[in-house]
Structures are given as C-alpha cells and as structure tokens.
Amino acid sequence: MSEKDRLIGDFPYLPKQERARAKRDALLASGRKLFYENGYEQTSIKEIASVAGVATGTFYRYFHDKRQLLLSLLEDRIDKFLPPEPDWSKVDPVDYLAKNLSTHFEQMEKVGVYHVLPELLLHDEELAELVKKARKQLYFRILDGILLARQNGGSWSDLDPEIVASSILLLVEHADTVNGGNRDYRAFAQVIYRLVAPPSSGCSKL
C-alpha cells in the first residue's frame, strides 16, 4: 500500500453500479465547490450532502468524513500542486519558466481545492508530511539544476547554491500572489534567473 493509499484509508463502500457512482461523484463535485467557496473548516458534511442532492446519511456510505472526501479530490495530485522547476538548459530558460508558471497557476484555479490545501495542512500531520517530502524532492531538483549551471560556468560563483535553491522554491510557490497579484510571470522568471546567473552569462534571451 502506498503512502497516499494509507493517507486516504479504506472507503466504506466503493460503488460499482452507475447510479451509486453518480451519487459518489456528486458528493465529490459538491465538496470541491464548497471547499473552494467556503474553505475546508467552514464546510459541513450536511452542506456537502445537500448540494449533492442526497441525504446526509448517504455521505457516510461513501466517505468516513470530509477529510477523506478532500483527500480523494487530492489523490495522485500532490505533486501537481507544487510549482514547476526552472530548467537552465533551455535556450530561453526565462520564457520556459514563465510559461510553466502561468500554466501551473491556471490549472490550480480550475482544480478548486488548491486554495484549501494550506488550511488542511495546518490540521493534518500525515498530509503535511507527504507534501513536505514532495517539496523536498522539488528543492533538490532545483539545487541540482543550479549546481549543473555552475559547472557549466553559467551561474554566480559567490552565492550559496542551497540558499539560492531555497529562495527560488519560495518564490515559485508564491508567484501568483506577489506584487499585488500582478501575474507578470516573465518579469517574475527574470528575477529568479538573476538569482542563478549574471547578465553576462548569455544563457537566456533577456
């Protein structure tokens, strides 16, 4: 059993008939909508069932609690909630990162439950640990890219690469909220690029 499977746990009932699957899907859709609109803590199981058009008791036939429903919405998507990593090997790494940041945050807006993830992490140690591990893996991928750029002579030689990697991770995680929410991702990517490489490196079409 994977970490994600253990995190979600066994469901009370996994429907096979189309009508039963439709009810479960309606509960998932209702949860996604209400979590997005009201937040995780402010959403009740009774409300989820009501919007789904089923009785409250029906909810418990498919899910133990609203945590399990939310984790079902997040299932296999933990990594996707993390921002894209820079790739300094691209002909234009700034343009590459800017486009990927734009795509990432557009997708997160569509997912809906992305906005309640920070709220849930405060109260769910298991999920927080899973996200922490995924975030750590992203950090090391960013660090590896910086070290490779340094080997190729395309980065600052006097900056601590670990501090630079940590700074980039924090920046890309909040790229949609800085500067008053002005989502000029190319300008944002330029700043990140400057953390790694001096203007004279010639690695990007700035």
C-alpha positions in Angstrom: 0.0 0.0 0.0 1.4 3.4 -1.0 1.7 6.4 1.3 -1.2 8.0 -0.5 -3.4 4.9 0.0 -2.6 4.8 3.7 -3.3 8.5 4.0 -6.8 8.3 2.5 -7.7 4.9 4.1 -10.3 2.4 3.1 -13.6 3.7 1.9 -16.8 2.5 3.5 -18.1 1.5 0.1 -16.8 1.7 -3.5 -19.8 1.7 -5.9 -19.9 -0.4 -9.0 -23.4 0.4 -10.3 -23.7 3.6 -12.3 -26.4 5.1 -10.1 -24.3 4.7 -7.0 -21.2 6.0 -8.8 -23.2 9.1 -9.8 -24.0 9.8 -6.2 -20.4 9.5 -5.1 -19.3 11.7 -8.0 -22.0 14.3 -7.0 -20.6 14.3 -3.4 -17.1 14.9 -4.8 -18.3 17.7 -7.0 -20.2 19.3 -4.1 -17.2 19.0 -1.8 -14.9 20.6 -4.4 -17.3 23.5 -4.9 -18.0 24.2 -1.2 -14.3 23.8 -0.2 -13.4 26.4 -2.8 -16.2 28.8 -1.8 -16.2 28.5 2.0 -13.0 26.8 3.0 -12.4 23.4 4.5 -13.2 24.1 8.1 -16.4 26.2 7.3 -17.9 23.4 5.1 -20.1 20.8 6.8 -20.9 17.3 5.7 -24.6 18.3 5.8 -23.9 21.1 3.3 -22.0 18.8 1.1 -24.8 16.3 1.0 -27.4 19.0 0.5 -25.6 20.5 -2.6 -25.1 17.0 -3.9 -28.8 16.3 -3.6 -28.5 13.4 -1.3 -29.3 12.7 2.4 -26.6 13.3 5.0 -26.6 9.5 5.8 -25.7 8.8 2.1 -22.5 10.7 2.6 -21.3 8.2 5.2 -22.0 5.4 2.8 -19.1 6.6 0.6 -16.8 8.5 2.9 -15.9 8.3 6.6 -15.6 12.1 6.9 -15.0 15.2 4.9 -11.2 14.8 5.2 -11.4 11.5 3.3 -13.5 13.2 0.6 -11.0 16.1 0.3 -8.1 13.6 0.1 -9.9 11.8 -2.6 -10.0 15.0 -4.6 -6.3 15.4 -4.0 -5.4 11.8 -4.7 -2.5 11.4 -7.1 -2.3 15.2 -7.4 0.0 16.1 -4.5 3.0 16.6 -6.9 0.9 18.6 -9.3 0.1 21.2 -6.5 3.8 22.0 -6.4 5.1 24.7 -8.8 7.2 24.0 -11.8 11.0 23.9 -11.5 13.3 26.0 -13.6 15.4 24.4 -16.4 18.6 26.3 -17.1 19.5 24.0 -20.0 16.7 25.6 -22.2 17.6 28.1 -24.9 15.5 30.6 -23.1 15.0 29.4 -19.5 13.2 32.6 -18.5 10.5 32.1 -21.2 10.3 28.4 -20.3 9.7 29.1 -16.6 7.3 32.0 -17.2 5.1 29.8 -19.4 5.1 26.9 -17.0 4.3 29.2 -14.0 1.3 30.6 -16.0 0.1 27.1 -16.9 0.5 25.8 -13.4 -1.5 28.5 -11.6 -4.2 28.5 -14.3 -4.6 24.7 -13.6 -4.7 25.3 -9.9 -7.5 27.8 -10.3 -9.5 25.1 -12.1 -8.8 22.4 -9.5 -10.6 24.5 -6.8 -9.4 22.6 -3.7 -5.9 24.0 -4.2 -7.0 27.0 -2.1 -7.9 25.0 0.9 -4.7 22.8 0.9 -2.8 25.2 3.2 -5.7 25.2 5.6 -5.8 21.4 5.7 -2.0 21.1 6.2 -2.4 23.0 9.5 -4.6 20.3 10.9 -3.4 17.1 9.1 0.0 16.0 10.0 0.0 13.0 7.7 -0.8 15.1 4.6 1.6 17.8 5.7 4.4 15.2 5.9 3.5 13.9 2.4 3.6 17.4 1.0 6.9 18.1 2.8 8.5 15.1 1.2 7.3 16.2 -2.3 8.5 19.7 -1.6 11.9 18.5 -0.5 12.3 16.5 -3.7 11.5 19.6 -5.7 14.1 21.6 -3.7 16.8 19.0 -4.6 15.9 19.1 -8.3 16.2 22.9 -8.2 19.5 22.6 -6.4 20.8 20.1 -8.9 20.0 22.5 -11.8 21.9 25.3 -10.1 24.9 23.1 -9.5 24.9 22.0 -13.1 24.7 25.6 -14.3 27.6 26.4 -12.0 29.7 23.6 -13.5 29.0 25.0 -17.0 30.0 28.5 -15.9 26.5 29.9 -16.1 25.8 31.0 -12.6 27.1 33.2 -9.8 30.1 31.6 -8.1 30.0 33.6 -4.9 26.4 32.7 -3.8 25.5 29.6 -1.6 23.6 27.3 -4.0 21.5 25.9 -1.2 20.3 29.3 -0.2 19.6 30.2 -3.8 17.6 26.9 -4.3 15.6 27.6 -1.1 14.9 31.2 -2.3 13.7 30.0 -5.7 11.4 27.4 -4.2 9.7 30.0 -2.0 9.4 32.4 -5.0 7.8 30.0 -7.4 5.4 28.7 -4.7 4.0 32.3 -4.3 4.4 33.6 -7.9 0.7 34.1 -8.2 0.4 36.4 -5.1 3.4 38.7 -5.1 3.3 42.2 -6.5 -0.3 42.6 -5.5 -1.3 39.6 -7.6 0.0 41.1 -10.8 0.8 37.9 -12.7 3.6 39.1 -14.9 5.3 35.7 -14.9 8.0 36.6 -17.3 9.2 39.5 -15.1 9.0 37.1 -12.2 11.0 34.5 -14.0 13.7 37.1 -14.9 14.2 37.8 -11.2 14.5 34.1 -10.5 17.0 33.8 -13.3 19.1 36.6 -11.9 19.4 34.7 -8.7 21.3 32.0 -10.6 23.1 33.7 -13.4 24.7 37.1 -14.1 23.6 39.1 -17.2 26.8 38.3 -18.9 26.2 34.5 -18.8 24.3 34.7 -22.1 22.1 31.7 -21.1 18.8 33.5 -21.7 17.2 35.9 -24.1 16.5 38.7 -21.7 
